[in-house]
Amino acid sequence: MKPKKVALAYSGGLDTSIIIPWLKENYQCDVVAVCGDVGQGGDELAGLEEKALKTGASEVHVADLREEFITQYLWRVVRAGGVYEHKYLLGTSIARPLLAKRQVEVALETGCDALAHGCTGKGNDQVRFELTYKALAPHLAVIAPWREWDIVSREDAIAYAAKRNVPISASTTKIYSRDRNIWHISHEGGALEDPANAAPDDIWMLTKSPKDAPDRPREVTIGFEKGVPVSIDGERTPTALELLEELNRIGSEHGIGRIDLVENRFVGMKSRGCYETPGGTLIMAAHRELEALTLDKNTLHYKQRLALDYAEMVYNGLWFTPLREALDAFFEVTAQSTTGEVTLRLYKGNIDPVSRKSAYSLYSLDIASFTMGSSYDQKDALGFINLIGLPIKVRAGLKKR
């Protein structure tokens, strides 16, 4: 039975632009376009509603999700220290559950009987959207045009749009696929598809090239309360959005946050992409330095192991799951002492920690200093080494026999 009303996750990009007429042609249904503003920028949102209506949408819903995105999603990733495969700060991954959640909410509010998205059958995003659908509205049908239609390339999609007079910004000469939000921008496709190719200089959009960054370093101090960034250079920002926007500006000016990554997609293949995360890179670096000061060794090391699991869950779209909630509870406890300030020095794409301060610091100058104090008896080290080395000593004796 064909759906009568479909809620489409709509960005106004190439894929979702042609999906509206495709749905109407192939399903003869009403299309409700749903867009979430997660900080992709005014240029992407300008004229979005008018465009969707002109291409056949019966309704358009645009929601400002920026503050929710930062406080309920990004800050959780920061608190967890979630980084995928050493480099990727999860900018696209972490936005998908929120966008899919809003899509489901609109679908239920407007009486839709199906959900649709523009994710390809090769990518991670199809998984992220559809796992959210299953968690929040498993009774709604799912339409994934890329798994149904005979369009096999971006060139085909561009031709489809041209034939139906659908306005798009993509072209056969500028073929990069990009995803942008307040945390980052990603670049895929084109020359980047061959990992042997250097990333072209013209792909970067947010950050200065390190060689063009200021010749004088800049220091920036980020303040945290319970693992959440709250201030810049001692000044509290009224909103999380303003804080992140300012750190994006500072990081971008100094060439901070560029990565070039060959990653393992959830669906089994390797892909290559370039990412720019200027403010996020500063926040994650400062957060790590503060935790080094405030967490005991066992907790810090165990947290680092769980951070890998958390990053993989976010990357794989497993946000609305009991395990993610349980891990968040763990990170919330470990963050109770992650309060203080970290000063970073920025210079031509590099970040160096300059200062770390916290009322919860476990660093004892009396113990750590090379000057011998009363808080540490060096004679205790002998028994410690003997006990730790006991199995090594026994094994060495066995080898001799």
Secondary structure, 3 states (H helix, E strand, C coil): CCCCEEEEECCCCHHHHHHHHHHHHHHCCEEEEEEEECCCCHHHHCCHHHHHHHCCCCEEEEEECHHHHHHHHHHHHHHHCCCECCCECCHHHHHHHHHHHHHHHHHHHCCCCEEECCCCCCCCHHHHHHHHHHHHCCCCEEECHHHCCCCCCHHHHHHHHHHCCCCCCCCCCCCCEEEECCCCEEEECHHHHCCCCCCCHHHCCCCCCHHHCCCCCEEEEEEEECCEEEEECCEECCCHHHHHHHHHHHHHHCCCCEEEEEEECCCCCEEEEEEECHHHHHHHHHHHHHHHHHCCHHHHHHHHHHHHHHHHHHHCCCCCCHHHHHHHHHHHHHHHHCCEEEEEEEECCEEEEEEEECCCCCCCHHHHCCCCCCCCCCCHHHHHHHHHCHHHHHHHHHHHC
